[in-house]
Amino acid sequence: MVDKPGTGRPGAAGDPERSIGELVTDATDNLSRLVKLEIRLAKLEAKADAVKIGKSIGEFGAAGVILHLVAILFSITAGFFLAEVFGWQYWTSFLAVTGFYLLIALIFILVAVINLRRRQGLARTAITTSRLVGILRGEIRPPRHGGATAVTETTAAGGASSAAGGATAVTND
C-alpha cells in the first residue's frame, strides 16, 4: 500500500503482480485518507475563522461601549447648547433632549411592531410538517413529481386538511 499518493514508488501502481483487490484497497485507502485530510483542513479553517469572528465581536462590543459614551456626552452637549441658544433653563433643555430620545425609541418600537405583525411564522414548515404527518398516517401518498395526493378524506376536526397542503382528495369506495 502506498502511504503517500504521488510520492510512492514509481511503477508500483502498474505492478503486474498486484491484484485488482489490492489496487481497489489502495484506492479506497487513499480516498479515505483524502477525506480525513479534507475534514481536518475544514476543522482547522473553521477554528481559525471562529477565532477571527470572536475577536471581531469583541471589537464591535468595544465600539458599542465607546459609542454609548459618545451618545451620553452628545446628549449633555445638546442640553447645554439648547440652554445657551434658546435661553431655556437647564432642566427644560435636558428634558427636550430626553424627549427626543423617547421619540426615537417610540419610532423603533412602532417599526418593530409593524415587522412583527407582518411575519408569516413558519408557514412553509407547517405545510411540509402536515404533509409529512399525512404521509406517515397513510392519508397522503408521497409525491412523485410534485403535489401530494390524499388517500382518504379528512374532516376539519380530524386532523390535517388535505386542501391545506395543496393535495388532491381521492375517496376510497
Secondary structure as GFF3:
##gff-version 3
##sequence-region A 1 173
A	DSSP	alpha_helix	20	86	.	.	.	ID=ss1
A	DSSP	alpha_helix	90	118	.	.	.	ID=ss2
A	DSSP	alpha_helix	123	137	.	.	.	ID=ss3
A	DSSP	beta_strand	140	141	.	.	.	ID=ss4
A	DSSP	beta_strand	149	150	.	.	.	ID=ss5
###
